[in-house]
Amino acid sequence: MPYANQPTVKITRLSEDNVEFVIESTDLSVANGLRRVFISEVPTIAIDWVQIVSNSTVLHDEFIAHRIGLIPLTSDDVVDKLNYSTECQCSEFCPECAVEFTLDVKCSDDVTRHVTSRDLISTNSRVVPVTSKLREDEANEYGETEDILIVKLRKGQDLQLRAYARKGFSKEHAKWNPTAGVAFEYDPDNALRHTTYPKPEEWPKSEYSELPEDLHEAPYDHSAKADKFFFNVESTGALRPETIVLSGLRTLKEKLMNLQTAFQQEMAEEVLRV
């Protein structure tokens, strides 16, 4: 059975943390559905349970637990093999559904001690803070590192905790969001007039614009329809950007298949009732 549309995809740029691609011959609702799935329904791993053993810092326990939970963790090689905690047969935590982390830092010098994501020790070398994945031995020209700051300690203060990271998706909590940003653009020359520019010449042109330099806006086309979408997906580092896209497409496909199955069952029951 032929489809109403035959979408095409062209990847224009792919880097370690960003992918840009163009989708043609599809609908605006589909493009927006993909954007929402990439953000909210692609599973990753994040710290979800924290036990504070000792905390004499200026931040209270809940504050520290929240900051640790938002540290993105590398999930590429593990997330598909890990069970959701609600589906695991264990009573609390096990290697099949969780990854354990420990942190034990004490400041014994007069210099302020920064507790960072570097101090989180994982029991699984494939699940670590993203800043630890490609850590360089030397700091940058300003003497800073890319490690994420958790709290600062003065002399005599300490922080000790145990934590577990679990699989989840950001529809439940933002810490499982694999994307730093997902955006798509259509109608770069504003021929559809979905946006009104008081002075078009004062607005920067889209990088996808095909207009000459002296023209700032295309003539209004009342019969045009948005069917070409320029996507930009940026990863937090938890997943590779191409993995986010493929996982999102797989999730959307499963949802549509479940909907089709439910509809067919409902129709079969309706026939029996008649």
C-alpha positions in Angstrom: 0.0 0.0 0.0 1.6 3.3 -1.0 2.1 6.0 1.6 0.7 9.5 1.3 4.3 10.9 1.6 7.7 9.4 1.1 9.9 11.5 3.4 13.6 11.8 2.6 16.4 12.6 5.1 19.8 14.2 4.4 22.5 14.6 7.1 24.3 17.9 6.6 26.6 17.9 9.6 27.6 15.3 12.2 30.0 15.9 15.1 30.6 14.4 18.5 27.8 16.3 20.2 25.7 17.7 17.3 23.8 16.4 14.3 22.1 18.5 11.6 19.8 17.0 9.0 17.0 17.9 6.6 13.7 16.1 6.3 11.6 16.7 3.2 8.1 15.6 2.1 6.5 15.3 5.5 4.2 17.3 7.7 4.8 19.9 10.4 3.1 17.7 13.0 5.5 14.9 12.3 8.5 17.2 12.6 7.3 18.5 15.9 6.5 15.0 17.1 10.1 14.0 16.4 11.3 17.0 18.3 9.2 16.1 21.4 10.3 12.5 21.3 14.0 13.3 21.1 13.6 15.5 24.2 11.3 13.5 26.4 11.2 9.8 25.5 14.8 8.7 24.6 16.1 6.8 27.7 19.4 7.6 29.4 21.0 6.9 32.8 21.0 9.4 35.6 21.6 9.4 39.4 18.2 8.8 41.0 19.0 7.7 44.6 21.5 9.4 46.9 22.4 8.5 50.5 24.3 11.2 52.3 26.7 9.6 54.8 28.4 12.8 56.0 27.8 16.4 55.0 29.4 19.4 56.7 29.3 21.7 53.7 27.3 24.9 53.4 24.7 23.2 51.2 22.0 21.0 52.7 21.5 17.3 51.7 18.7 17.8 49.2 20.5 20.6 47.4 23.6 18.4 46.9 21.4 15.4 45.8 19.7 17.5 43.2 22.9 18.8 41.8 24.4 15.3 41.5 21.3 14.0 39.8 21.6 16.6 37.0 25.2 15.6 36.1 24.9 13.8 32.7 26.3 10.3 32.6 27.6 8.4 29.6 24.9 6.0 28.6 25.6 4.9 25.0 27.0 1.4 25.7 24.8 0.5 28.7 21.3 2.0 28.5 19.8 -0.5 26.1 21.1 -3.4 28.3 19.8 -1.9 31.6 16.4 -2.7 32.9 14.0 -0.1 34.1 13.8 -0.3 37.9 10.0 -0.9 37.7 10.6 -3.9 35.5 13.6 -5.4 37.4 13.1 -8.5 39.6 15.4 -7.2 42.4 14.1 -5.7 45.6 16.0 -2.4 45.4 19.2 -2.2 43.3 21.2 -4.6 41.3 23.7 -4.5 38.4 20.8 -5.3 36.0 19.0 -2.0 36.7 21.4 0.3 38.5 25.0 1.6 38.6 26.6 2.5 41.9 28.6 5.7 42.6 30.5 6.8 45.6 32.0 10.1 46.7 34.3 10.8 49.7 36.1 14.1 49.9 37.5 16.0 52.8 39.3 19.3 52.8 42.4 19.4 55.1 44.2 22.4 53.6 43.7 26.1 54.0 42.9 26.3 50.2 39.2 25.8 49.2 38.6 22.3 47.8 36.3 22.0 44.8 34.1 18.9 44.8 33.3 18.1 41.2 32.0 15.4 38.9 35.6 14.1 38.9 35.2 12.9 42.4 32.2 10.7 41.6 33.6 7.1 41.4 31.5 4.6 39.3 31.5 0.9 39.6 31.0 0.7 35.9 33.7 2.2 33.7 31.2 2.7 30.9 28.9 4.9 33.0 30.8 8.0 34.2 30.2 11.7 34.2 30.4 13.0 30.6 33.2 15.4 31.7 35.3 12.3 32.6 34.9 10.6 29.2 37.5 12.6 27.3 39.3 14.3 30.2 42.5 16.0 29.3 45.4 15.9 31.8 46.1 19.6 31.5 43.7 22.4 32.3 42.8 25.1 29.8 44.6 28.5 29.4 42.6 29.9 32.3 43.6 27.1 34.7 40.1 25.6 34.7 38.8 22.1 33.9 35.5 21.0 32.4 34.5 19.1 35.5 31.1 20.1 36.9 31.2 21.8 40.3 29.1 20.2 43.0 30.1 22.2 46.1 33.1 23.9 47.7 34.8 22.8 50.9 36.7 24.9 53.4 39.2 23.4 55.9 37.6 20.7 58.1 34.5 20.2 55.9 33.8 16.9 54.2 31.2 15.3 52.0 30.6 11.5 51.8 27.8 9.8 49.9 26.6 6.8 48.0 24.4 7.0 44.9 22.7 4.8 42.3 22.0 5.8 38.7 19.0 4.3 37.0 17.5 4.2 33.5 14.7 6.7 32.7 13.4 9.3 30.3 12.9 13.0 30.7 9.1 12.8 30.6 9.5 11.7 34.2 12.4 14.1 35.1 14.6 16.5 33.2 17.8 14.8 34.5 17.2 12.0 31.9 17.0 14.5 29.0 19.7 13.4 26.5 19.6 16.7 24.6 21.0 20.2 25.3 18.7 21.5 22.7 16.5 20.3 19.8 15.4 22.8 17.2 14.0 22.7 13.7 13.4 25.4 11.2 11.1 25.6 8.2 10.2 28.4 5.7 13.6 30.2 6.1 12.5 33.0 3.8 9.1 33.5 5.6 7.0 32.9 2.5 4.2 31.4 4.7 4.1 34.5 7.0 3.9 32.3 10.1 6.1 35.1 11.6 5.5 38.8 11.2 8.6 41.0 11.0 7.8 44.7 11.6 11.1 45.5 9.7 12.4 42.4 7.9 15.7 44.1 7.0 16.5 44.4 10.7 16.2 40.6 11.3 19.2 38.3 10.6 18.7 36.0 7.7 18.4 32.3 8.2 21.5 30.3 7.3 19.2 28.3 5.0 17.8 31.3 3.1 18.0 31.2 -0.7 17.2 34.8 -1.2 19.7 37.3 -2.7 21.5 39.6 -0.3 19.3 42.7 -1.1 16.0 40.8 -0.4 15.1 40.1 3.2 11.8 38.3 2.9 10.1 36.2 0.2 6.8 37.2 -1.3 3.8 35.8 0.5 2.6 32.4 -1.0 -0.9 31.6 0.3 -0.8 28.1 -1.3 2.6 27.0 0.1 2.8 24.4 2.8 5.7 23.6 5.2 7.2 20.3 4.0 11.0 20.8 4.5 12.5 20.9 8.0 16.0 21.7 9.0 16.8 19.9 12.3 19.6 20.6 14.8 20.0 18.1 17.6 22.6 18.8 20.3 23.5 16.2 22.9 24.5 16.6 26.5 27.1 14.0 26.0 25.0 11.2 27.6 24.3 9.8 24.1 25.8 10.3 20.7 23.6 12.7 18.7 22.9 10.0 16.0 21.9 7.6 18.8 19.4 10.1 20.1 17.8 10.4 16.6 17.7 6.7 15.9 16.3 5.9 19.4 13.7 8.6 19.1 12.6 7.2 15.7 12.4 3.7 17.2 10.3 5.0 20.1 7.9 6.9 17.8 7.5 3.8 15.6 6.7 1.6 18.6 4.0 4.1 19.7 2.4 4.1 16.3 2.5 0.3 16.1 0.9 0.1 19.6 -1.8 2.5 18.5 -2.4 0.5 15.3 -2.7 -2.7 17.4 -5.1 -1.2 19.9 -7.3 0.2 17.0 -7.4 -3.2 15.3 -8.5 -4.9 18.5 -11.2 -2.3 19.1 -12.5 -2.7 15.6 -12.6 -6.5 16.0 -14.5 -6.2 19.2 -16.9 -3.8 17.6 -17.6 -6.3 14.8 -18.4 -9.0 17.4 -20.8 -6.7 19.2 -22.6 -6.0 16.0 
